Amino acid sequence: MSRITNNIPAVVAQRHLGGSQKDLRVSLERLSSGLRINRGADDPAGLIVSERLRSEINAVGQAVKNSERAINVIATTEGALNEVSALLNDINALLIEAANKGAFSDEEVAANQLQIDSAIDSINRIANTTTFAGRKLLDGSLDYVTSGVNWNTLADVQILGAKFGSREYVDVDVIVTSAAQPARMGFGFVAGQVALGGDGLYHIGSAVTIDIQGVEGVATLNFPASASIPDIVRAINTQTDATGVMATSATVGGTAGAGVEMHSRGYGSDQFVRVQEVYGSGPFSTVDLLNHDNDDPFVPPERRRAEGHDAEGTINGAPTVGKGLVLQLNSFLLDVTLTLDETFGIGSTTFAITGGGSLFQLGPRINTNQQENIGVRAMHANKLGNRVVGFLSWLQDGQQYALRNTQNLQRASDAVNAAIDQVSVLRGRLGAFERNTLQANIAQLQITAENLTSSESVIRDTDFAEETTELTRAQVLVQAGNSILAIANAQQQNVLSLLGG
């Protein structure tokens, strides 16, 4: 049958040609853009997933940049602290040099004092001027702000890290269940070897030589017959710098002032006192060691060494065993180091961390798990040290630890060593934060970005091998469709031959 009103073959050919041209346009678009999904209609589900992956990739990339910037901040801070540490080492050397009084004149000691004052001024200047992009790093701006600290119970508070989360402040509850103790050891004299003199003091009846040893060293003391207990106490205390041991008179068998009790100057299990009789009328025939716990004068020789006791307690409910007077808690939410006052004993104290610190956003999502908050204490001279040993500023001319006060040189050295420890601990913590947190975080994020990018590429990018095949197919079909459409249109002209015949 031949009809000319509707050319059905041409309509069919035109429909197929339109589909082939659409496929050709899609292939050309994908090959020119490099993307398989250029609009939502290409793959609605794939578009949703790929957009989510793109968002995560961008977030991970920003987290990497955040971590890299944090490394720059930490490196700047640590570099300044390195200079502070060098100045503190110089100050310590000047103290040791000034203690050599026999070889240095007063003028040289005065010159050392000038150098110490200059070094302390330099430390204060570094604390005030160290900045990163306008942000001060060592002036206390990055330190935590505390409220309600009872300085009668806590000699020093160092907040190294605290996570606030949604809280406005962090409570710190400290309970001391066992107080720090110095090493304590006493000795008395056997019956008949001590007697009450006319001066109201107890005197020994025969000469004795005793070795007294502590963490600083050992001293041998000779006591003649008739030496009084106060004389013995004074002799031990004159050697405190050499031994680290101090003495007071003690009660023996209910008799006050008949013996001597010694204790270490410091606190904790690393402190000890050791007493040994070197000379007497027989091994421990003149001196009896005293048990300071129950005033028992019958302590066997193997117990002639006593050790101190570290503080024990809890911080926010977490048990902690300290080192001497220092209690420390290092948890996910709180990293704090507390130095107890010598008079604290057993009890509790509470304070709050109300703000401060330096918050670093290290993850692709904003939540506590992907943030780190660390504190950098002020490096000013009046902040380095603590109330137990003193502060670095006390070494300046006119202060109690100045070089002219030669009796305080060891205390000055203790304050400098405490400052050196504080700076070293902070540098170590910053170094650990950079190496174990920031660098590891960057490495992990880069791996995550690689995997996310690979996943997004599989969903969204064009597979050129596959798409060129589709392009060739579409081109062939378009050309064939054009040819077929032309043939279909030509078929209608056959009707004219019928009319002409």
C-alpha positions as CSV (number, residue, x, y, z in Angstrom):
1,M,0.0,0.0,0.0
2,S,1.2,3.4,-0.8
3,R,0.0,6.4,1.3
4,I,1.4,9.9,1.2
5,T,-0.5,11.6,4.1
6,N,1.7,10.0,6.8
7,N,5.1,8.7,6.0
8,I,5.4,6.2,8.8
9,P,8.9,4.9,7.9
10,A,10.2,8.4,7.9
11,V,8.6,9.0,11.3
12,V,10.2,5.9,12.7
13,A,13.6,6.8,11.2
14,Q,13.3,10.3,12.5
15,R,12.6,9.0,16.0
16,H,15.6,6.7,16.0
17,L,17.8,9.5,14.5
18,G,16.7,11.8,17.3
19,G,17.8,9.2,19.9
20,S,21.1,8.7,18.2
21,Q,21.7,12.5,18.1
22,K,20.9,12.7,21.8
23,D,23.4,9.9,22.6
24,L,26.0,11.7,20.4
25,R,25.4,15.0,22.3
26,V,25.8,13.2,25.6
27,S,29.0,11.5,24.5
28,L,30.4,14.7,23.2
29,E,29.5,16.6,26.4
30,R,31.1,13.9,28.6
31,L,34.2,13.7,26.5
32,S,34.6,17.4,26.4
33,S,34.0,18.0,30.1
34,G,35.6,14.8,31.4
35,L,32.6,14.2,33.6
36,R,30.0,11.4,33.3
37,I,27.5,13.4,35.4
38,N,27.1,17.0,34.1
39,R,23.5,17.6,35.4
40,G,21.1,15.9,37.7
41,A,19.3,14.1,34.8
42,D,22.5,12.2,33.9
43,D,22.4,10.2,37.2
44,P,20.3,11.6,40.0
45,A,21.5,9.1,42.7
46,G,25.1,9.4,41.5
47,L,24.9,13.2,41.6
48,I,23.7,13.1,45.3
49,V,26.5,10.8,46.4
50,S,29.2,12.6,44.4
51,E,28.2,16.0,45.8
52,R,28.4,14.6,49.3
53,L,31.8,13.2,48.5
54,R,32.9,16.5,47.0
55,S,31.8,18.3,50.2
56,E,33.8,15.8,52.3
57,I,36.9,16.2,50.0
58,N,36.8,19.9,50.4
59,A,36.4,19.6,54.2
60,V,39.3,17.2,54.4
61,G,41.4,19.5,52.3
62,Q,40.7,22.4,54.6
63,A,41.5,20.3,57.6
64,V,44.9,19.5,56.1
65,K,45.4,23.2,55.6
66,N,44.4,23.8,59.3
67,S,46.8,21.2,60.5
68,E,49.6,22.7,58.4
69,R,49.0,26.1,59.8
70,A,48.9,24.7,63.3
71,I,52.4,23.2,62.6
72,N,53.6,26.7,61.7
73,V,52.2,28.1,64.9
74,I,53.8,25.4,67.0
75,A,57.1,25.7,65.2
76,T,57.1,29.4,65.9
77,T,56.3,28.9,69.5
78,E,58.9,26.2,70.0
79,G,61.5,28.2,68.3
80,A,61.0,31.1,70.7
81,L,61.0,28.6,73.6
82,N,64.4,27.3,72.4
83,E,65.8,30.8,72.9
84,V,64.2,31.0,76.4
85,S,65.8,27.7,77.3
86,A,69.2,28.8,76.1
87,L,68.9,32.0,78.3
88,L,67.9,29.9,81.3
89,N,70.9,27.6,80.8
90,D,73.1,30.7,80.7
91,I,71.6,32.0,83.9
92,N,72.2,28.7,85.6
93,A,75.9,28.7,84.5
94,L,76.3,32.3,85.9
95,L,74.9,31.1,89.2
96,I,77.3,28.3,89.4
97,E,80.2,30.6,88.5
98,A,79.1,33.2,91.1
99,A,79.1,30.4,93.7
100,N,82.9,30.0,93.1
101,K,83.5,32.8,95.6
102,G,87.1,31.8,96.2
103,A,88.1,32.5,92.7
104,F,85.9,35.4,91.7
105,S,85.9,39.0,92.9
106,D,82.9,40.9,94.0
107,E,83.2,43.0,90.8
108,E,83.0,39.8,88.7
109,V,80.0,38.6,90.7
110,A,78.3,42.0,90.1
111,A,79.0,41.6,86.4
112,N,77.3,38.2,86.5
113,Q,74.3,39.9,88.2
114,L,74.1,42.3,85.3
115,Q,74.2,39.4,82.8
116,I,71.4,37.7,84.7
117,D,69.3,40.8,84.7
118,S,69.9,41.2,81.0
119,A,69.0,37.6,80.3
120,I,65.8,37.9,82.4
121,D,64.9,41.1,80.5
122,S,65.4,39.2,77.2
123,I,63.1,36.4,78.4
124,N,60.4,39.0,79.2
125,R,60.9,40.6,75.8
126,I,60.6,37.2,74.0
127,A,57.4,36.6,76.0
128,N,55.9,39.9,74.9
129,T,57.0,40.0,71.3
130,T,56.7,36.4,69.9
131,T,53.8,36.5,67.5
132,F,52.3,34.6,64.6
133,A,50.2,36.6,62.1
134,G,49.6,39.2,64.9
135,R,48.6,36.6,67.5
136,K,50.9,36.7,70.6
137,L,52.1,33.2,71.6
138,L,54.0,33.5,74.9
139,D,52.4,36.3,76.8
140,G,49.8,34.1,78.4
141,S,47.2,34.8,75.7
142,L,47.1,31.0,74.9
143,D,47.1,30.0,78.5
144,Y,43.9,28.7,80.3
145,V,42.0,31.0,82.6
146,T,41.2,29.6,86.0
147,S,38.9,30.7,88.7
148,G,38.7,29.8,92.4
149,V,42.2,28.4,92.8
150,N,43.1,28.2,96.5
151,W,46.8,29.1,96.6
152,N,47.0,28.0,100.2
153,T,46.5,24.4,98.9
154,L,48.0,24.5,95.4
155,A,51.4,26.0,94.9
156,D,51.2,25.8,91.1
157,V,48.6,24.9,88.5
158,Q,49.5,24.0,84.9
159,I,46.6,23.4,82.5
160,L,48.1,21.7,79.5
161,G,44.9,20.7,77.7
162,A,41.1,20.9,78.3
163,K,38.1,20.1,76.1
164,F,35.2,22.4,76.8
165,G,32.7,20.9,74.3
166,S,29.4,22.5,75.0
167,R,30.4,23.5,78.5
168,E,31.1,27.0,79.5
169,Y,33.7,25.9,82.1
170,V,35.5,22.8,83.3
171,D,35.4,21.9,87.0
172,V,38.6,20.4,88.5
173,D,38.0,18.5,91.8
174,V,41.2,17.5,93.6
175,I,41.1,15.0,96.5
176,V,44.3,14.1,98.3
177,T,43.9,10.8,100.0
178,S,47.6,10.4,101.0
179,A,49.8,13.4,101.6
180,A,53.3,13.7,100.2
181,Q,55.9,13.1,102.8
182,P,59.6,13.8,103.0
183,A,61.9,10.9,104.0
184,R,62.2,10.9,107.8
185,M,64.7,9.1,110.0
186,G,65.6,9.8,113.6
187,F,68.2,8.6,116.0
188,G,68.5,8.6,119.7
189,F,71.2,7.4,122.1
190,V,71.2,4.3,124.1
191,A,70.5,4.4,127.9
192,G,73.4,5.9,129.7
193,Q,74.8,7.7,126.7
194,V,72.6,10.8,127.0
195,A,72.1,12.9,130.1
196,L,70.4,16.1,131.0
197,G,73.0,18.9,131.6
198,G,72.9,21.9,133.8
199,D,71.9,24.0,130.8
200,G,68.7,22.1,130.5
201,L,69.8,20.4,127.3
202,Y,70.6,16.7,126.7
203,H,74.2,15.9,126.0
204,I,75.8,12.7,124.7
205,G,78.2,10.8,127.0
206,S,80.8,9.6,124.4
207,A,82.1,10.7,121.1
208,V,80.4,9.4,117.9
209,T,80.9,9.7,114.2
210,I,77.9,9.4,111.9
211,D,77.4,9.3,108.1
212,I,74.3,11.1,107.0
213,Q,73.2,10.7,103.4
214,G,70.5,12.2,101.3
215,V,69.7,12.9,97.6
216,E,72.4,15.6,97.4
217,G,75.2,13.5,98.9
218,V,76.8,12.2,102.1
219,A,78.4,14.0,105.0
220,T,80.5,12.6,107.8
221,L,79.9,14.4,111.1
222,N,82.1,14.0,114.2
223,F,80.5,14.7,117.6
224,P,82.7,14.9,120.7
225,A,81.6,13.7,124.1
226,S,79.3,16.1,125.9
227,A,77.9,17.5,122.6
228,S,74.4,18.7,123.1
229,I,71.4,17.6,121.0
230,P,71.0,21.2,119.6
231,D,74.7,21.1,118.7
232,I,74.1,17.9,116.7
233,V,71.0,19.4,115.0
234,R,72.9,22.5,114.0
235,A,75.8,20.5,112.6
236,I,73.4,18.4,110.5
237,N,71.7,21.6,109.2
238,T,74.9,23.2,108.2
239,Q,75.4,20.3,105.8
240,T,71.9,20.5,104.3
241,D,73.2,21.9,101.0
242,A,75.5,18.9,100.7
243,T,73.1,16.2,101.8
244,G,69.6,17.5,101.3
245,V,68.8,16.5,104.9
246,M,67.5,18.7,107.7
247,A,67.2,18.0,111.4
248,T,65.2,18.9,114.5
249,S,65.3,17.7,118.0
250,A,63.1,14.6,118.7
251,T,61.3,12.9,121.6
252,V,62.7,9.5,122.6
253,G,60.8,7.3,125.0
254,G,58.6,10.2,126.0
255,T,61.6,12.4,126.7
256,A,61.5,15.6,124.7
257,G,64.8,16.8,123.2
258,A,66.6,13.5,123.8
259,G,67.0,12.6,120.2
260,V,67.3,13.9,116.6
261,E,64.9,13.6,113.8
262,M,66.1,14.1,110.2
263,H,64.0,14.7,107.1
264,S,64.7,15.3,103.5
265,R,64.3,18.8,102.2
266,G,62.2,17.5,99.3
267,Y,59.1,15.3,99.1
268,G,58.4,12.0,97.4
269,S,59.6,8.5,96.9
270,D,62.9,9.6,95.3
271,Q,63.9,11.3,98.5
272,F,65.8,9.4,101.2
273,V,67.7,9.7,104.4
274,R,70.4,7.2,105.5
275,V,72.1,7.2,108.8
276,Q,75.1,5.0,109.7
277,E,77.3,5.1,112.8
278,V,81.0,5.1,111.7
279,Y,82.6,5.3,115.1
280,G,81.3,4.6,118.6
281,S,82.0,2.2,121.4
282,G,80.5,-0.6,119.2
283,P,78.2,-1.1,116.2
284,F,75.2,0.9,117.1
285,S,76.0,0.7,120.7
286,T,75.9,4.5,121.0
287,V,73.2,5.4,118.4
288,D,69.8,3.8,118.1
289,L,67.8,4.4,115.0
290,L,64.3,5.8,115.6
291,N,61.1,4.7,113.9
292,H,59.5,8.0,113.3
293,D,56.0,6.4,113.1
294,N,55.8,5.1,116.7
295,D,58.9,6.5,118.4
296,D,60.3,3.0,118.8
297,P,64.1,3.1,119.5
298,F,64.6,-0.5,118.4
299,V,64.9,-0.3,114.6
300,P,67.1,-3.1,113.1
301,P,70.2,-1.9,111.1
302,E,68.7,-3.0,107.8
303,R,66.1,-0.2,108.2
304,R,68.6,2.6,108.6
305,R,67.4,4.1,105.3
306,A,64.1,5.9,105.1
307,E,62.3,7.0,101.9
308,G,59.7,9.6,101.3
309,H,56.1,9.1,100.1
310,D,54.4,10.5,96.9
311,A,51.1,12.2,97.2
312,E,48.1,10.1,96.1
313,G,44.6,11.2,95.3
314,T,42.1,11.7,92.6
315,I,41.5,14.5,90.0
316,N,37.9,14.6,88.8
317,G,37.4,11.1,90.1
318,A,40.4,9.6,88.3
319,P,43.0,8.0,90.6
320,T,46.5,9.4,90.3
321,V,49.8,8.7,92.1
322,G,52.0,11.8,92.0
323,K,55.7,12.5,92.1
324,G,56.4,14.1,95.4
325,L,54.0,17.1,95.7
326,V,53.0,16.9,92.0
327,L,49.7,15.3,90.9
328,Q,49.0,14.9,87.2
329,L,46.0,13.8,85.1
330,N,46.3,13.2,81.4
331,S,43.0,12.2,79.9
332,F,41.0,12.8,76.8
333,L,39.1,15.7,78.3
334,L,41.7,17.2,80.7
335,D,45.5,17.3,81.0
336,V,46.6,19.1,84.2
337,T,49.6,19.1,86.4
338,L,49.2,20.4,90.0
339,T,51.8,21.1,92.6
340,L,50.4,20.8,96.1
341,D,51.4,23.2,98.8
342,E,53.6,21.7,101.5
343,T,50.9,22.4,104.1
344,F,48.0,20.9,102.2
345,G,48.0,17.4,103.7
346,I,44.9,15.3,103.2
347,G,41.8,17.1,102.0
348,S,40.1,18.4,98.9
349,T,40.1,21.6,96.8
350,T,38.2,22.7,93.7
351,F,38.7,25.2,91.0
352,A,37.3,25.9,87.5
353,I,38.8,26.4,84.0
354,T,36.7,29.1,82.6
355,G,38.3,29.7,79.2
356,G,41.5,30.2,77.3
357,G,43.8,27.8,75.6
358,S,44.4,27.4,71.9
359,L,41.8,25.6,69.9
360,F,42.8,23.8,66.7
361,Q,40.2,22.4,64.3
362,L,41.9,19.4,62.9
363,G,39.1,17.3,61.4
364,P,36.6,17.8,58.5
365,R,33.7,18.2,61.0
366,I,33.2,20.6,63.8
367,N,33.0,18.6,67.0
368,T,35.0,17.9,70.1
369,N,36.4,14.6,68.7
370,Q,38.1,16.5,65.8
371,Q,39.5,19.4,67.8
372,E,42.5,19.8,70.1
373,N,42.9,22.4,72.7
374,I,46.3,23.1,74.3
375,G,47.6,25.7,76.6
376,V,50.8,27.7,76.4
377,R,51.7,29.4,79.7
378,A,53.2,32.8,79.9
379,M,57.0,32.9,79.7
380,H,57.5,36.0,81.8
381,A,60.1,35.8,84.6
382,N,57.5,36.2,87.3
383,K,55.6,33.2,85.9
384,L,58.6,30.8,85.5
385,G,59.1,28.8,88.7
386,N,56.6,28.3,91.4
387,R,55.7,29.3,95.0
388,V,57.6,26.3,96.5
389,V,61.1,27.1,95.1
390,G,60.6,30.7,93.9
391,F,60.3,32.5,90.6
392,L,62.9,33.5,88.1
393,S,62.2,37.2,88.7
394,W,63.5,36.7,92.2
395,L,67.0,36.5,90.8
396,Q,67.1,40.1,89.6
397,D,69.2,42.6,91.4
398,G,67.5,43.7,94.6
399,Q,65.4,40.6,94.9
400,Q,65.8,37.8,97.5
401,Y,67.7,35.5,95.2
402,A,70.1,38.1,93.8
403,L,73.8,37.1,93.8
404,R,74.7,39.3,96.7
405,N,72.6,37.0,98.9
406,T,75.1,34.2,98.7
407,Q,73.1,32.1,101.3
408,N,70.3,31.8,98.8
409,L,72.3,30.7,95.7
410,Q,71.1,27.1,96.0
411,R,67.5,28.3,96.2
412,A,68.1,30.5,93.2
413,S,69.5,27.5,91.4
414,D,66.4,25.5,92.3
415,A,64.2,28.2,90.9
416,V,66.1,28.3,87.6
417,N,66.0,24.5,87.4
418,A,62.3,24.6,87.9
419,A,62.0,27.1,85.1
420,I,64.2,25.0,82.8
421,D,61.9,22.0,83.6
422,Q,58.8,24.0,82.8
423,V,60.1,25.2,79.5
424,S,61.5,21.8,78.6
425,V,58.2,20.1,79.4
426,L,56.3,22.6,77.3
427,R,58.7,22.2,74.4
428,G,58.4,18.5,74.6
429,R,54.6,18.6,74.7
430,L,54.5,21.0,71.7
431,G,56.9,18.7,69.9
432,A,54.7,15.6,70.7
433,F,51.6,17.5,69.6
434,E,53.3,18.4,66.3
435,R,54.7,15.0,65.6
436,N,52.1,12.6,67.0
437,T,48.9,14.7,66.5
438,L,49.4,17.2,63.7
439,Q,51.7,15.3,61.4
440,A,49.9,12.0,61.9
441,N,46.6,13.9,61.3
442,I,47.8,15.3,58.0
443,A,49.0,11.8,56.9
444,Q,45.6,10.3,57.8
445,L,43.6,13.1,56.1
446,Q,45.7,12.8,52.9
447,I,44.9,9.1,52.7
448,T,41.2,9.9,53.4
449,A,41.3,12.5,50.6
450,E,42.8,10.0,48.2
451,N,40.1,7.4,48.9
452,L,37.3,9.9,48.7
453,T,38.6,11.4,45.5
454,S,38.9,7.9,44.0
455,S,35.3,7.1,45.0
456,E,34.0,10.4,43.6
457,S,36.0,9.8,40.4
458,V,34.4,6.4,39.9
459,I,30.9,7.9,40.2
460,R,31.3,11.2,38.4
461,D,34.3,11.1,36.0
462,T,34.1,10.0,32.4
463,D,35.5,6.6,31.4
464,F,37.1,7.7,28.1
465,A,37.6,4.2,26.8
466,E,33.9,3.4,27.3
467,E,32.7,6.8,26.2
468,T,34.7,6.9,22.9
469,T,33.1,3.5,22.1
470,E,29.7,5.1,22.7
471,L,30.7,8.1,20.6
472,T,31.6,5.9,17.7
473,R,28.4,4.0,18.0
474,A,26.4,7.2,18.2
475,Q,28.2,8.7,15.1
476,V,27.5,5.5,13.1
477,L,23.8,5.5,14.1
478,V,23.4,9.2,13.3
479,Q,24.9,8.7,9.9
480,A,22.8,5.6,9.3
481,G,19.7,7.4,10.6
482,N,20.2,10.2,8.1
483,S,20.6,7.8,5.3
484,I,17.5,5.8,6.3
485,L,15.5,9.0,6.7
486,A,16.5,10.1,3.2
487,I,15.5,6.6,1.8
488,A,12.1,6.8,3.7
489,N,11.4,10.2,2.2
490,A,12.4,9.0,-1.3
491,Q,9.9,6.1,-1.0
492,Q,7.0,8.6,-1.2
493,Q,8.0,9.8,-4.6
494,N,7.2,6.3,-6.0
495,V,3.6,7.4,-6.0
496,L,4.2,9.8,-8.9
497,S,5.1,6.9,-11.2
498,L,1.6,5.5,-10.6
499,L,0.0,8.8,-11.5
500,G,2.1,9.1,-14.6
501,G,1.3,5.6,-15.8
